[in-house]
Structure formats: structure tokens, C-alpha cells
Amino acid sequence: MNLPDKNEMRHAYAVLQFEEAEALIWDLLDETLDEAGVARLSKLLEEDAALRSRFVECVQLHVDLHEHFGQQTLGGKQPSSGETVLSDLPGLAGLPGFPTVIQ
């Protein structure tokens, strides 16, 4: 029986951590993430630049989907504000790497 080497184990751990982070990101965007989840996601984002990039990708997809389906609901009309601000998304305030937006 062959045991996995250290590189395989590191890769497997990284994949599991990435999957955990992505699940936490979507829970955050769906507004279902509890305080412990926010703390865990914040820690993961602080530690890994690739996860921070994935976070931004997920947020962008979330915004794009809301804009697309929001326009369909409005019959193609733009919402009155006309813009989406990252700081308006749930749970983003205070996450590492995201500046505080003062309006």
C-alpha cells in the first residue's frame, strides 16, 4: 500500500481549504453566514492571496447575477441608483483587504 507523500497531502489540504472558503463566501453573500463563519472566512482570507482573489470573483459574479436578473424583473430598466457598491454587500465591512467606504 502506497502512502501519500507530503506534497499530495499539502495539495489535498489546500483543496479542502479552498472548498471550505468558497462555501463560506457563498454563505456570506447569501446572508446565511454566522459569526463563527465570518471569523473563519476572515482568517482564511488573511492567510491566502488566492482565496482573496476567489472572493473578489465570487462577489463580482454575485453582483453580475443580481444586476442581470434585477433588470429582467424591472423590465430592462435600471435601478434608480444605477450602481452597485461592494460596501453594500452583506458582511464585507471589516474584512481584510477591503477598505472602509465612507459615503
Sequence and secondary structure as in RCSB ss.txt:
>XXXX:A:sequence
MNLPDKNEMRHAYAVLQFEEAEALIWDLLDETLDEAGVARLSKLLEEDAALRSRFVECVQLHVDLHEHFGQQTLG
GKQPSSGETVLSDLPGLAGLPGFPTVIQ
>XXXX:A:secstr
     HHHHHHHHHHHHHHHHHHHHHHHHTT   HHHHHHHHHHHHH HHHHHHHHHHHHHHHHHHHHHHHHHTT
T   SS    GGGSTT TT TT      
